[in-house]
Amino acid sequence: MEQNNKIGPRIQIALARIQLQEERVRNAARQLQDARERLSDVQLKRGHTTDTIKLLETQQAQTPDPSLQKQIDSDMAGLKLENEQLGLLEQQLRTKETEASALLLTEQSKSDEANDRLRAIEQTIAQSQQ
């Protein structure tokens, strides 16, 4: 009975730690998912921008009108700048995705450790009741 009184608080502490760790795992998973979604959006937008630049290059080569060629040049310059900025953003988001992935692995590992401790307490209880 005395040993159960000592184990009870340990179980409560272990359960509280597990709940906290599970919340950390959920938050890390959410961060990773958000980073992946943002990265996917940027990649999609960058692909569209690249396709538009290629289309404009084709139009420019086929257009004999110098004023229209100038307009196409201007449009392409803006799109190329946007594409460069999207490239930088993509790199930043890849870094963020890598960091979020590492955080998730760390938090999952900590969660596994907490579960192992709870199992050890369960085994101690089971052995003391035999």
Backbone as XML, in Angstrom:
<?xml version="1.0"?>
<chain id="A" units="angstrom">
  <residue number="1" name="MET">
    <atom name="N" x="0.832" y="-1.188" z="0.000"/>
    <atom name="CA" x="0.000" y="0.000" z="0.000"/>
    <atom name="C" x="0.878" y="1.254" z="0.000"/>
  </residue>
  <residue number="2" name="GLU">
    <atom name="N" x="1.928" y="1.219" z="0.818"/>
    <atom name="CA" x="2.822" y="2.379" z="0.902"/>
    <atom name="C" x="3.531" y="2.610" z="-0.438"/>
  </residue>
  <residue number="3" name="GLN">
    <atom name="N" x="3.892" y="1.507" z="-1.089"/>
    <atom name="CA" x="4.572" y="1.636" z="-2.385"/>
    <atom name="C" x="3.610" y="2.217" z="-3.425"/>
  </residue>
  <residue number="4" name="ASN">
    <atom name="N" x="2.340" y="1.824" z="-3.371"/>
    <atom name="CA" x="1.348" y="2.381" z="-4.295"/>
    <atom name="C" x="1.181" y="3.881" z="-4.076"/>
  </residue>
  <residue number="5" name="ASN">
    <atom name="N" x="1.276" y="4.324" z="-2.829"/>
    <atom name="CA" x="1.185" y="5.755" z="-2.542"/>
    <atom name="C" x="2.364" y="6.513" z="-3.139"/>
  </residue>
  <residue number="6" name="LYS">
    <atom name="N" x="3.509" y="5.854" z="-3.237"/>
    <atom name="CA" x="4.679" y="6.483" z="-3.851"/>
    <atom name="C" x="4.576" y="6.470" z="-5.371"/>
  </residue>
  <residue number="7" name="ILE">
    <atom name="N" x="3.985" y="5.431" z="-5.917"/>
    <atom name="CA" x="3.903" y="5.275" z="-7.368"/>
    <atom name="C" x="2.816" y="6.171" z="-7.962"/>
  </residue>
  <residue number="8" name="GLY">
    <atom name="N" x="1.742" y="6.382" z="-7.247"/>
    <atom name="CA" x="0.620" y="7.194" z="-7.746"/>
    <atom name="C" x="1.054" y="8.554" z="-8.282"/>
  </residue>
  <residue number="9" name="PRO">
    <atom name="N" x="1.788" y="9.339" z="-7.502"/>
    <atom name="CA" x="2.245" y="10.632" z="-8.017"/>
    <atom name="C" x="3.180" y="10.498" z="-9.223"/>
  </residue>
  <residue number="10" name="ARG">
    <atom name="N" x="3.992" y="9.449" z="-9.230"/>
    <atom name="CA" x="4.885" y="9.236" z="-10.373"/>
    <atom name="C" x="4.078" y="8.971" z="-11.642"/>
  </residue>
  <residue number="11" name="ILE">
    <atom name="N" x="2.994" y="8.226" z="-11.505"/>
    <atom name="CA" x="2.142" y="7.943" z="-12.659"/>
    <atom name="C" x="1.503" y="9.240" z="-13.160"/>
  </residue>
  <residue number="12" name="GLN">
    <atom name="N" x="1.016" y="10.042" z="-12.239"/>
    <atom name="CA" x="0.389" y="11.312" z="-12.627"/>
    <atom name="C" x="1.387" y="12.226" z="-13.340"/>
  </residue>
  <residue number="13" name="ILE">
    <atom name="N" x="2.582" y="12.271" z="-12.822"/>
    <atom name="CA" x="3.621" y="13.096" z="-13.453"/>
    <atom name="C" x="3.951" y="12.556" z="-14.838"/>
  </residue>
  <residue number="14" name="ALA">
    <atom name="N" x="4.088" y="11.235" z="-14.941"/>
    <atom name="CA" x="4.409" y="10.627" z="-16.237"/>
    <atom name="C" x="3.291" y="10.888" z="-17.252"/>
  </residue>
  <residue number="15" name="LEU">
    <atom name="N" x="2.045" y="10.762" z="-16.817"/>
    <atom name="CA" x="0.921" y="11.024" z="-17.721"/>
    <atom name="C" x="0.889" y="12.484" z="-18.161"/>
  </residue>
  <residue number="16" name="ALA">
    <atom name="N" x="1.150" y="13.382" z="-17.238"/>
    <atom name="CA" x="1.183" y="14.808" z="-17.588"/>
    <atom name="C" x="2.295" y="15.091" z="-18.594"/>
  </residue>
  <residue number="17" name="ARG">
    <atom name="N" x="3.439" y="14.468" z="-18.389"/>
    <atom name="CA" x="4.556" y="14.650" z="-19.328"/>
    <atom name="C" x="4.205" y="14.102" z="-20.707"/>
  </residue>
  <residue number="18" name="ILE">
    <atom name="N" x="3.540" y="12.958" z="-20.722"/>
    <atom name="CA" x="3.156" y="12.356" z="-22.002"/>
    <atom name="C" x="2.160" y="13.258" z="-22.730"/>
  </residue>
  <residue number="19" name="GLN">
    <atom name="N" x="1.206" y="13.785" z="-21.999"/>
    <atom name="CA" x="0.231" y="14.688" z="-22.628"/>
    <atom name="C" x="0.920" y="15.936" z="-23.186"/>
  </residue>
  <residue number="20" name="LEU">
    <atom name="N" x="1.834" y="16.496" z="-22.429"/>
    <atom name="CA" x="2.577" y="17.660" z="-22.887"/>
    <atom name="C" x="3.409" y="17.313" z="-24.117"/>
  </residue>
  <residue number="21" name="GLN">
    <atom name="N" x="4.038" y="16.163" z="-24.079"/>
    <atom name="CA" x="4.878" y="15.755" z="-25.201"/>
    <atom name="C" x="4.036" y="15.477" z="-26.439"/>
  </residue>
  <residue number="22" name="GLU">
    <atom name="N" x="2.866" y="14.897" z="-26.259"/>
    <atom name="CA" x="1.981" y="14.657" z="-27.392"/>
    <atom name="C" x="1.563" y="15.979" z="-28.031"/>
  </residue>
  <residue number="23" name="GLU">
    <atom name="N" x="1.327" y="16.988" z="-27.227"/>
    <atom name="CA" x="0.986" y="18.315" z="-27.742"/>
    <atom name="C" x="2.169" y="18.900" z="-28.521"/>
  </residue>
  <residue number="24" name="ARG">
    <atom name="N" x="3.366" y="18.691" z="-28.013"/>
    <atom name="CA" x="4.556" y="19.164" z="-28.730"/>
    <atom name="C" x="4.715" y="18.451" z="-30.064"/>
  </residue>
  <residue number="25" name="VAL">
    <atom name="N" x="4.434" y="17.161" z="-30.090"/>
    <atom name="CA" x="4.516" y="16.404" z="-31.341"/>
    <atom name="C" x="3.478" y="16.930" z="-32.330"/>
  </residue>
  <residue number="26" name="ARG">
    <atom name="N" x="2.247" y="17.173" z="-31.865"/>
    <atom name="CA" x="1.208" y="17.716" z="-32.746"/>
    <atom name="C" x="1.611" y="19.083" z="-33.297"/>
  </residue>
  <residue number="27" name="ASN">
    <atom name="N" x="2.169" y="19.941" z="-32.435"/>
    <atom name="CA" x="2.605" y="21.268" z="-32.891"/>
    <atom name="C" x="3.722" y="21.167" z="-33.917"/>
  </residue>
  <residue number="28" name="ALA">
    <atom name="N" x="4.675" y="20.285" z="-33.675"/>
    <atom name="CA" x="5.789" y="20.104" z="-34.617"/>
    <atom name="C" x="5.270" y="19.549" z="-35.941"/>
  </residue>
  <residue number="29" name="ALA">
    <atom name="N" x="4.334" y="18.620" z="-35.882"/>
    <atom name="CA" x="3.748" y="18.056" z="-37.105"/>
    <atom name="C" x="2.992" y="19.133" z="-37.882"/>
  </residue>
  <residue number="30" name="ARG">
    <atom name="N" x="2.296" y="19.993" z="-37.164"/>
    <atom name="CA" x="1.570" y="21.099" z="-37.790"/>
    <atom name="C" x="2.542" y="22.066" z="-38.464"/>
  </residue>
  <residue number="31" name="GLN">
    <atom name="N" x="3.647" y="22.374" z="-37.790"/>
    <atom name="CA" x="4.653" y="23.265" z="-38.373"/>
    <atom name="C" x="5.228" y="22.666" z="-39.658"/>
  </residue>
  <residue number="32" name="LEU">
    <atom name="N" x="5.500" y="21.381" z="-39.623"/>
    <atom name="CA" x="6.044" y="20.708" z="-40.806"/>
    <atom name="C" x="5.028" y="20.740" z="-41.942"/>
  </residue>
  <residue number="33" name="GLN">
    <atom name="N" x="3.783" y="20.441" z="-41.636"/>
    <atom name="CA" x="2.740" y="20.455" z="-42.660"/>
    <atom name="C" x="2.583" y="21.853" z="-43.254"/>
  </residue>
  <residue number="34" name="ASP">
    <atom name="N" x="2.598" y="22.872" z="-42.403"/>
    <atom name="CA" x="2.488" y="24.257" z="-42.886"/>
    <atom name="C" x="3.654" y="24.608" z="-43.808"/>
  </residue>
  <residue number="35" name="ALA">
    <atom name="N" x="4.855" y="24.234" z="-43.414"/>
    <atom name="CA" x="6.043" y="24.523" z="-44.231"/>
    <atom name="C" x="5.935" y="23.822" z="-45.579"/>
  </residue>
  <residue number="36" name="ARG">
    <atom name="N" x="5.477" y="22.589" z="-45.571"/>
    <atom name="CA" x="5.344" y="21.837" z="-46.826"/>
    <atom name="C" x="4.274" y="22.450" z="-47.732"/>
  </residue>
  <residue number="37" name="GLU">
    <atom name="N" x="3.178" y="22.892" z="-47.140"/>
    <atom name="CA" x="2.117" y="23.505" z="-47.940"/>
    <atom name="C" x="2.593" y="24.823" z="-48.550"/>
  </residue>
  <residue number="38" name="ARG">
    <atom name="N" x="3.261" y="25.635" z="-47.756"/>
    <atom name="CA" x="3.773" y="26.912" z="-48.275"/>
    <atom name="C" x="4.812" y="26.673" z="-49.368"/>
  </residue>
  <residue number="39" name="LEU">
    <atom name="N" x="5.683" y="25.693" z="-49.158"/>
    <atom name="CA" x="6.695" y="25.364" z="-50.153"/>
    <atom name="C" x="6.034" y="24.902" z="-51.457"/>
  </residue>
  <residue number="40" name="SER">
    <atom name="N" x="5.034" y="24.070" z="-51.338"/>
    <atom name="CA" x="4.315" y="23.588" z="-52.518"/>
    <atom name="C" x="3.662" y="24.751" z="-53.268"/>
  </residue>
  <residue number="41" name="ASP">
    <atom name="N" x="3.057" y="25.673" z="-52.538"/>
    <atom name="CA" x="2.430" y="26.843" z="-53.164"/>
    <atom name="C" x="3.458" y="27.679" z="-53.921"/>
  </residue>
  <residue number="42" name="VAL">
    <atom name="N" x="4.603" y="27.913" z="-53.300"/>
    <atom name="CA" x="5.645" y="28.720" z="-53.934"/>
    <atom name="C" x="6.179" y="28.006" z="-55.170"/>
  </residue>
  <residue number="43" name="GLN">
    <atom name="N" x="6.379" y="26.703" z="-55.084"/>
    <atom name="CA" x="6.878" y="25.948" z="-56.234"/>
    <atom name="C" x="5.882" y="25.998" z="-57.393"/>
  </residue>
  <residue number="44" name="LEU">
    <atom name="N" x="4.607" y="25.887" z="-57.067"/>
    <atom name="CA" x="3.570" y="25.952" z="-58.093"/>
    <atom name="C" x="3.565" y="27.332" z="-58.757"/>
  </residue>
  <residue number="45" name="LYS">
    <atom name="N" x="3.619" y="28.370" z="-57.948"/>
    <atom name="CA" x="3.626" y="29.729" z="-58.479"/>
    <atom name="C" x="4.882" y="29.971" z="-59.325"/>
  </residue>
  <residue number="46" name="ARG">
    <atom name="N" x="5.991" y="29.472" z="-58.861"/>
    <atom name="CA" x="7.245" y="29.643" z="-59.606"/>
    <atom name="C" x="7.174" y="28.916" z="-60.949"/>
  </residue>
  <residue number="47" name="GLY">
    <atom name="N" x="6.561" y="27.758" z="-60.959"/>
    <atom name="CA" x="6.377" y="27.019" z="-62.206"/>
    <atom name="C" x="5.509" y="27.787" z="-63.199"/>
  </residue>
  <residue number="48" name="HIS">
    <atom name="N" x="4.418" y="28.374" z="-62.685"/>
    <atom name="CA" x="3.554" y="29.176" z="-63.552"/>
    <atom name="C" x="4.305" y="30.382" z="-64.105"/>
  </residue>
  <residue number="49" name="THR">
    <atom name="N" x="5.092" y="31.022" z="-63.261"/>
    <atom name="CA" x="5.857" y="32.187" z="-63.696"/>
    <atom name="C" x="6.864" y="31.797" z="-64.780"/>
  </residue>
  <residue number="50" name="THR">
    <atom name="N" x="7.539" y="30.680" z="-64.581"/>
    <atom name="CA" x="8.504" y="30.195" z="-65.575"/>
    <atom name="C" x="7.812" y="29.896" z="-66.902"/>
  </residue>
  <residue number="51" name="ASP">
    <atom name="N" x="6.650" y="29.251" z="-66.825"/>
    <atom name="CA" x="5.894" y="28.946" z="-68.047"/>
    <atom name="C" x="5.469" y="30.226" z="-68.764"/>
  </residue>
  <residue number="52" name="THR">
    <atom name="N" x="5.041" y="31.211" z="-68.012"/>
    <atom name="CA" x="4.618" y="32.483" z="-68.606"/>
    <atom name="C" x="5.797" y="33.181" z="-69.281"/>
  </residue>
  <residue number="53" name="ILE">
    <atom name="N" x="6.963" y="33.136" z="-68.643"/>
    <atom name="CA" x="8.165" y="33.738" z="-69.246"/>
    <atom name="C" x="8.475" y="33.062" z="-70.578"/>
  </residue>
  <residue number="54" name="LYS">
    <atom name="N" x="8.404" y="31.746" z="-70.628"/>
    <atom name="CA" x="8.673" y="31.015" z="-71.877"/>
    <atom name="C" x="7.664" y="31.392" z="-72.955"/>
  </residue>
  <residue number="55" name="LEU">
    <atom name="N" x="6.411" y="31.511" z="-72.562"/>
    <atom name="CA" x="5.372" y="31.898" z="-73.504"/>
    <atom name="C" x="5.637" y="33.302" z="-74.056"/>
  </residue>
  <residue number="56" name="LEU">
    <atom name="N" x="6.005" y="34.219" z="-73.178"/>
    <atom name="CA" x="6.307" y="35.583" z="-73.611"/>
    <atom name="C" x="7.530" y="35.628" z="-74.521"/>
  </residue>
  <residue number="57" name="GLU">
    <atom name="N" x="8.525" y="34.805" z="-74.245"/>
    <atom name="CA" x="9.712" y="34.747" z="-75.107"/>
    <atom name="C" x="9.325" y="34.294" z="-76.520"/>
  </residue>
  <residue number="58" name="THR">
    <atom name="N" x="8.426" y="33.313" z="-76.575"/>
    <atom name="CA" x="7.951" y="32.833" z="-77.875"/>
    <atom name="C" x="7.174" y="33.930" z="-78.595"/>
  </residue>
  <residue number="59" name="GLN">
    <atom name="N" x="6.291" y="34.612" z="-77.874"/>
    <atom name="CA" x="5.510" y="35.698" z="-78.473"/>
    <atom name="C" x="6.424" y="36.820" z="-78.966"/>
  </residue>
  <residue number="60" name="GLN">
    <atom name="N" x="7.425" y="37.126" z="-78.181"/>
    <atom name="CA" x="8.331" y="38.213" z="-78.541"/>
    <atom name="C" x="9.081" y="37.880" z="-79.838"/>
  </residue>
  <residue number="61" name="ALA">
    <atom name="N" x="9.499" y="36.635" z="-79.973"/>
    <atom name="CA" x="10.235" y="36.215" z="-81.161"/>
    <atom name="C" x="9.344" y="36.255" z="-82.406"/>
  </residue>
  <residue number="62" name="GLN">
    <atom name="N" x="8.045" y="36.099" z="-82.200"/>
    <atom name="CA" x="7.124" y="36.052" z="-83.335"/>
    <atom name="C" x="6.460" y="37.403" z="-83.620"/>
  </residue>
  <residue number="63" name="THR">
    <atom name="N" x="6.721" y="38.398" z="-82.805"/>
    <atom name="CA" x="6.070" y="39.703" z="-82.948"/>
    <atom name="C" x="6.973" y="40.681" z="-83.697"/>
  </residue>
  <residue number="64" name="PRO">
    <atom name="N" x="6.476" y="41.180" z="-84.857"/>
    <atom name="CA" x="7.279" y="42.146" z="-85.604"/>
    <atom name="C" x="7.117" y="43.584" z="-85.085"/>
  </residue>
  <residue number="65" name="ASP">
    <atom name="N" x="6.094" y="43.831" z="-84.309"/>
    <atom name="CA" x="5.791" y="45.180" z="-83.821"/>
    <atom name="C" x="6.757" y="45.563" z="-82.700"/>
  </residue>
  <residue number="66" name="PRO">
    <atom name="N" x="7.617" y="46.590" z="-82.900"/>
    <atom name="CA" x="8.602" y="46.986" z="-81.883"/>
    <atom name="C" x="7.979" y="47.467" z="-80.571"/>
  </residue>
  <residue number="67" name="SER">
    <atom name="N" x="6.842" y="48.155" z="-80.645"/>
    <atom name="CA" x="6.223" y="48.627" z="-79.396"/>
    <atom name="C" x="5.679" y="47.448" z="-78.588"/>
  </residue>
  <residue number="68" name="LEU">
    <atom name="N" x="5.150" y="46.450" z="-79.263"/>
    <atom name="CA" x="4.665" y="45.250" z="-78.578"/>
    <atom name="C" x="5.839" y="44.456" z="-78.014"/>
  </residue>
  <residue number="69" name="GLN">
    <atom name="N" x="6.945" y="44.424" z="-78.730"/>
    <atom name="CA" x="8.143" y="43.750" z="-78.224"/>
    <atom name="C" x="8.647" y="44.424" z="-76.946"/>
  </residue>
  <residue number="70" name="LYS">
    <atom name="N" x="8.581" y="45.761" z="-76.924"/>
    <atom name="CA" x="8.994" y="46.494" z="-75.714"/>
    <atom name="C" x="8.101" y="46.147" z="-74.531"/>
  </residue>
  <residue number="71" name="GLN">
    <atom name="N" x="6.802" y="46.066" z="-74.780"/>
    <atom name="CA" x="5.855" y="45.722" z="-73.712"/>
    <atom name="C" x="6.134" y="44.313" z="-73.193"/>
  </residue>
  <residue number="72" name="ILE">
    <atom name="N" x="6.395" y="43.389" z="-74.110"/>
    <atom name="CA" x="6.698" y="42.015" z="-73.723"/>
    <atom name="C" x="8.002" y="41.979" z="-72.926"/>
  </residue>
  <residue number="73" name="ASP">
    <atom name="N" x="8.989" y="42.756" z="-73.353"/>
    <atom name="CA" x="10.259" y="42.867" z="-72.612"/>
    <atom name="C" x="10.018" y="43.315" z="-71.179"/>
  </residue>
  <residue number="74" name="SER">
    <atom name="N" x="9.190" y="44.336" z="-71.050"/>
    <atom name="CA" x="8.885" y="44.875" z="-69.722"/>
    <atom name="C" x="8.184" y="43.828" z="-68.856"/>
  </residue>
  <residue number="75" name="ASP">
    <atom name="N" x="7.210" y="43.148" z="-69.451"/>
    <atom name="CA" x="6.484" y="42.101" z="-68.717"/>
    <atom name="C" x="7.432" y="40.979" z="-68.278"/>
  </residue>
  <residue number="76" name="MET">
    <atom name="N" x="8.324" y="40.592" z="-69.188"/>
    <atom name="CA" x="9.265" y="39.514" z="-68.867"/>
    <atom name="C" x="10.222" y="39.930" z="-67.749"/>
  </residue>
  <residue number="77" name="ALA">
    <atom name="N" x="10.667" y="41.178" z="-67.771"/>
    <atom name="CA" x="11.584" y="41.645" z="-66.729"/>
    <atom name="C" x="10.916" y="41.555" z="-65.355"/>
  </residue>
  <residue number="78" name="GLY">
    <atom name="N" x="9.659" y="41.952" z="-65.284"/>
    <atom name="CA" x="8.928" y="41.861" z="-64.017"/>
    <atom name="C" x="8.757" y="40.423" z="-63.560"/>
  </residue>
  <residue number="79" name="LEU">
    <atom name="N" x="8.443" y="39.557" z="-64.513"/>
    <atom name="CA" x="8.253" y="38.141" z="-64.171"/>
    <atom name="C" x="9.567" y="37.477" z="-63.755"/>
  </residue>
  <residue number="80" name="LYS">
    <atom name="N" x="10.653" y="37.868" z="-64.409"/>
    <atom name="CA" x="11.954" y="37.297" z="-64.041"/>
    <atom name="C" x="12.345" y="37.723" z="-62.629"/>
  </residue>
  <residue number="81" name="LEU">
    <atom name="N" x="12.068" y="38.975" z="-62.289"/>
    <atom name="CA" x="12.353" y="39.444" z="-60.932"/>
    <atom name="C" x="11.496" y="38.679" z="-59.916"/>
  </residue>
  <residue number="82" name="GLU">
    <atom name="N" x="10.233" y="38.531" z="-60.242"/>
    <atom name="CA" x="9.333" y="37.775" z="-59.360"/>
    <atom name="C" x="9.813" y="36.334" z="-59.206"/>
  </residue>
  <residue number="83" name="ASN">
    <atom name="N" x="10.272" y="35.756" z="-60.308"/>
    <atom name="CA" x="10.757" y="34.374" z="-60.278"/>
    <atom name="C" x="11.998" y="34.248" z="-59.382"/>
  </residue>
  <residue number="84" name="GLU">
    <atom name="N" x="12.887" y="35.224" z="-59.438"/>
    <atom name="CA" x="14.072" y="35.216" z="-58.563"/>
    <atom name="C" x="13.661" y="35.299" z="-57.099"/>
  </residue>
  <residue number="85" name="GLN">
    <atom name="N" x="12.702" y="36.182" z="-56.820"/>
    <atom name="CA" x="12.228" y="36.330" z="-55.439"/>
    <atom name="C" x="11.562" y="35.050" z="-54.956"/>
  </residue>
  <residue number="86" name="LEU">
    <atom name="N" x="10.805" y="34.418" z="-55.825"/>
    <atom name="CA" x="10.183" y="33.142" z="-55.466"/>
    <atom name="C" x="11.240" y="32.066" z="-55.222"/>
  </residue>
  <residue number="87" name="GLY">
    <atom name="N" x="12.330" y="32.116" z="-55.970"/>
    <atom name="CA" x="13.430" y="31.170" z="-55.762"/>
    <atom name="C" x="14.055" y="31.332" z="-54.387"/>
  </residue>
  <residue number="88" name="LEU">
    <atom name="N" x="14.246" y="32.590" z="-53.988"/>
    <atom name="CA" x="14.795" y="32.849" z="-52.648"/>
    <atom name="C" x="13.827" y="32.381" z="-51.566"/>
  </residue>
  <residue number="89" name="LEU">
    <atom name="N" x="12.548" y="32.670" z="-51.768"/>
    <atom name="CA" x="11.540" y="32.235" z="-50.806"/>
    <atom name="C" x="11.487" y="30.714" z="-50.737"/>
  </residue>
  <residue number="90" name="GLU">
    <atom name="N" x="11.624" y="30.064" z="-51.869"/>
    <atom name="CA" x="11.631" y="28.602" z="-51.898"/>
    <atom name="C" x="12.795" y="28.048" z="-51.071"/>
  </residue>
  <residue number="91" name="GLN">
    <atom name="N" x="13.965" y="28.645" z="-51.211"/>
    <atom name="CA" x="15.120" y="28.212" z="-50.417"/>
    <atom name="C" x="14.860" y="28.379" z="-48.927"/>
  </residue>
  <residue number="92" name="GLN">
    <atom name="N" x="14.279" y="29.515" z="-48.557"/>
    <atom name="CA" x="13.971" y="29.758" z="-47.138"/>
    <atom name="C" x="12.972" y="28.723" z="-46.623"/>
  </residue>
  <residue number="93" name="LEU">
    <atom name="N" x="11.972" y="28.431" z="-47.431"/>
    <atom name="CA" x="10.957" y="27.463" z="-47.012"/>
    <atom name="C" x="11.520" y="26.042" z="-46.945"/>
  </residue>
  <residue number="94" name="ARG">
    <atom name="N" x="12.459" y="25.727" z="-47.810"/>
    <atom name="CA" x="13.119" y="24.413" z="-47.722"/>
    <atom name="C" x="13.887" y="24.293" z="-46.402"/>
  </residue>
  <residue number="95" name="THR">
    <atom name="N" x="14.554" y="25.376" z="-46.024"/>
    <atom name="CA" x="15.267" y="25.385" z="-44.743"/>
    <atom name="C" x="14.287" y="25.216" z="-43.593"/>
  </residue>
  <residue number="96" name="LYS">
    <atom name="N" x="13.173" y="25.934" z="-43.677"/>
    <atom name="CA" x="12.154" y="25.844" z="-42.625"/>
    <atom name="C" x="11.569" y="24.432" z="-42.564"/>
  </residue>
  <residue number="97" name="GLU">
    <atom name="N" x="11.356" y="23.819" z="-43.720"/>
    <atom name="CA" x="10.833" y="22.456" z="-43.764"/>
    <atom name="C" x="11.820" y="21.481" z="-43.111"/>
  </residue>
  <residue number="98" name="THR">
    <atom name="N" x="13.108" y="21.653" z="-43.399"/>
    <atom name="CA" x="14.140" y="20.790" z="-42.822"/>
    <atom name="C" x="14.177" y="20.951" z="-41.305"/>
  </residue>
  <residue number="99" name="GLU">
    <atom name="N" x="14.102" y="22.191" z="-40.846"/>
    <atom name="CA" x="14.109" y="22.442" z="-39.397"/>
    <atom name="C" x="12.868" y="21.858" z="-38.729"/>
  </residue>
  <residue number="100" name="ALA">
    <atom name="N" x="11.717" y="22.014" z="-39.370"/>
    <atom name="CA" x="10.470" y="21.482" z="-38.808"/>
    <atom name="C" x="10.496" y="19.955" z="-38.769"/>
  </residue>
  <residue number="101" name="SER">
    <atom name="N" x="11.084" y="19.356" z="-39.778"/>
    <atom name="CA" x="11.198" y="17.902" z="-39.817"/>
    <atom name="C" x="12.103" y="17.397" z="-38.693"/>
  </residue>
  <residue number="102" name="ALA">
    <atom name="N" x="13.201" y="18.097" z="-38.485"/>
    <atom name="CA" x="14.126" y="17.715" z="-37.403"/>
    <atom name="C" x="13.453" y="17.887" z="-36.042"/>
  </residue>
  <residue number="103" name="LEU">
    <atom name="N" x="12.696" y="18.970" z="-35.890"/>
    <atom name="CA" x="11.986" y="19.203" z="-34.635"/>
    <atom name="C" x="10.970" y="18.092" z="-34.379"/>
  </residue>
  <residue number="104" name="LEU">
    <atom name="N" x="10.250" y="17.711" z="-35.417"/>
    <atom name="CA" x="9.266" y="16.638" z="-35.262"/>
    <atom name="C" x="9.940" y="15.340" z="-34.838"/>
  </residue>
  <residue number="105" name="LEU">
    <atom name="N" x="11.049" y="15.004" z="-35.450"/>
    <atom name="CA" x="11.769" y="13.775" z="-35.067"/>
    <atom name="C" x="12.225" y="13.835" z="-33.613"/>
  </residue>
  <residue number="106" name="THR">
    <atom name="N" x="12.717" y="14.997" z="-33.204"/>
    <atom name="CA" x="13.162" y="15.166" z="-31.811"/>
    <atom name="C" x="11.997" y="14.988" z="-30.848"/>
  </residue>
  <residue number="107" name="GLU">
    <atom name="N" x="10.872" y="15.637" z="-31.170"/>
    <atom name="CA" x="9.712" y="15.557" z="-30.275"/>
    <atom name="C" x="9.130" y="14.146" z="-30.255"/>
  </residue>
  <residue number="108" name="GLN">
    <atom name="N" x="9.145" y="13.460" z="-31.380"/>
    <atom name="CA" x="8.664" y="12.072" z="-31.405"/>
    <atom name="C" x="9.564" y="11.177" z="-30.565"/>
  </residue>
  <residue number="109" name="SER">
    <atom name="N" x="10.856" y="11.426" z="-30.617"/>
    <atom name="CA" x="11.799" y="10.655" z="-29.818"/>
    <atom name="C" x="11.546" y="10.872" z="-28.328"/>
  </residue>
  <residue number="110" name="LYS">
    <atom name="N" x="11.322" y="12.133" z="-27.949"/>
    <atom name="CA" x="11.026" y="12.438" z="-26.545"/>
    <atom name="C" x="9.716" y="11.776" z="-26.118"/>
  </residue>
  <residue number="111" name="SER">
    <atom name="N" x="8.750" y="11.743" z="-27.018"/>
    <atom name="CA" x="7.473" y="11.095" z="-26.716"/>
    <atom name="C" x="7.671" y="9.604" z="-26.499"/>
  </residue>
  <residue number="112" name="ASP">
    <atom name="N" x="8.497" y="8.996" z="-27.325"/>
    <atom name="CA" x="8.795" y="7.565" z="-27.169"/>
    <atom name="C" x="9.456" y="7.295" z="-25.814"/>
  </residue>
  <residue number="113" name="GLU">
    <atom name="N" x="10.374" y="8.185" z="-25.424"/>
    <atom name="CA" x="11.044" y="8.033" z="-24.128"/>
    <atom name="C" x="10.044" y="8.133" z="-22.974"/>
  </residue>
  <residue number="114" name="ALA">
    <atom name="N" x="9.121" y="9.075" z="-23.072"/>
    <atom name="CA" x="8.112" y="9.231" z="-22.018"/>
    <atom name="C" x="7.220" y="7.998" z="-21.940"/>
  </residue>
  <residue number="115" name="ASN">
    <atom name="N" x="6.858" y="7.454" z="-23.076"/>
    <atom name="CA" x="6.050" y="6.237" z="-23.095"/>
    <atom name="C" x="6.820" y="5.055" z="-22.512"/>
  </residue>
  <residue number="116" name="ASP">
    <atom name="N" x="8.108" y="4.989" z="-22.785"/>
    <atom name="CA" x="8.940" y="3.931" z="-22.206"/>
    <atom name="C" x="8.971" y="4.037" z="-20.678"/>
  </residue>
  <residue number="117" name="ARG">
    <atom name="N" x="9.081" y="5.280" z="-20.182"/>
    <atom name="CA" x="9.072" y="5.468" z="-18.720"/>
    <atom name="C" x="7.741" y="5.034" z="-18.117"/>
  </residue>
  <residue number="118" name="LEU">
    <atom name="N" x="6.649" y="5.345" z="-18.801"/>
    <atom name="CA" x="5.333" y="4.948" z="-18.300"/>
    <atom name="C" x="5.200" y="3.423" z="-18.299"/>
  </residue>
  <residue number="119" name="ARG">
    <atom name="N" x="5.717" y="2.782" z="-19.329"/>
    <atom name="CA" x="5.691" y="1.313" z="-19.356"/>
    <atom name="C" x="6.501" y="0.723" z="-18.196"/>
  </residue>
  <residue number="120" name="ALA">
    <atom name="N" x="7.633" y="1.347" z="-17.903"/>
    <atom name="CA" x="8.457" y="0.865" z="-16.784"/>
    <atom name="C" x="7.688" y="0.995" z="-15.470"/>
  </residue>
  <residue number="121" name="ILE">
    <atom name="N" x="6.962" y="2.089" z="-15.306"/>
    <atom name="CA" x="6.158" y="2.267" z="-14.086"/>
    <atom name="C" x="5.062" y="1.212" z="-14.040"/>
  </residue>
  <residue number="122" name="GLU">
    <atom name="N" x="4.433" y="0.949" z="-15.191"/>
    <atom name="CA" x="3.384" y="-0.089" z="-15.236"/>
    <atom name="C" x="3.938" y="-1.445" z="-14.853"/>
  </residue>
  <residue number="123" name="GLN">
    <atom name="N" x="5.145" y="-1.750" z="-15.324"/>
    <atom name="CA" x="5.754" y="-3.037" z="-14.980"/>
    <atom name="C" x="6.077" y="-3.095" z="-13.485"/>
  </residue>
  <residue number="124" name="THR">
    <atom name="N" x="6.530" y="-1.995" z="-12.926"/>
    <atom name="CA" x="6.828" y="-1.940" z="-11.484"/>
    <atom name="C" x="5.554" y="-2.201" z="-10.694"/>
  </residue>
  <residue number="125" name="ILE">
    <atom name="N" x="4.452" y="-1.596" z="-11.112"/>
    <atom name="CA" x="3.175" y="-1.788" z="-10.420"/>
    <atom name="C" x="2.737" y="-3.239" z="-10.536"/>
  </residue>
  <residue number="126" name="ALA">
    <atom name="N" x="2.836" y="-3.782" z="-11.746"/>
    <atom name="CA" x="2.406" y="-5.159" z="-11.962"/>
    <atom name="C" x="3.229" y="-6.123" z="-11.117"/>
  </residue>
  <residue number="127" name="GLN">
    <atom name="N" x="4.536" y="-5.865" z="-11.005"/>
    <atom name="CA" x="5.380" y="-6.743" z="-10.208"/>
    <atom name="C" x="5.076" y="-6.609" z="-8.717"/>
  </residue>
  <residue number="128" name="SER">
    <atom name="N" x="4.728" y="-5.402" z="-8.296"/>
    <atom name="CA" x="4.456" y="-5.214" z="-6.857"/>
    <atom name="C" x="3.118" y="-5.817" z="-6.453"/>
  </residue>
  <residue number="129" name="GLN">
    <atom name="N" x="2.242" y="-6.013" z="-7.425"/>
    <atom name="CA" x="0.931" y="-6.587" z="-7.100"/>
    <atom name="C" x="0.928" y="-8.108" z="-7.151"/>
  </residue>
  <residue number="130" name="GLN">
    <atom name="N" x="2.041" y="-8.674" z="-7.584"/>
    <atom name="CA" x="2.099" y="-10.151" z="-7.664"/>
    <atom name="C" x="2.416" y="-10.770" z="-6.347"/>
  </residue>
</chain>
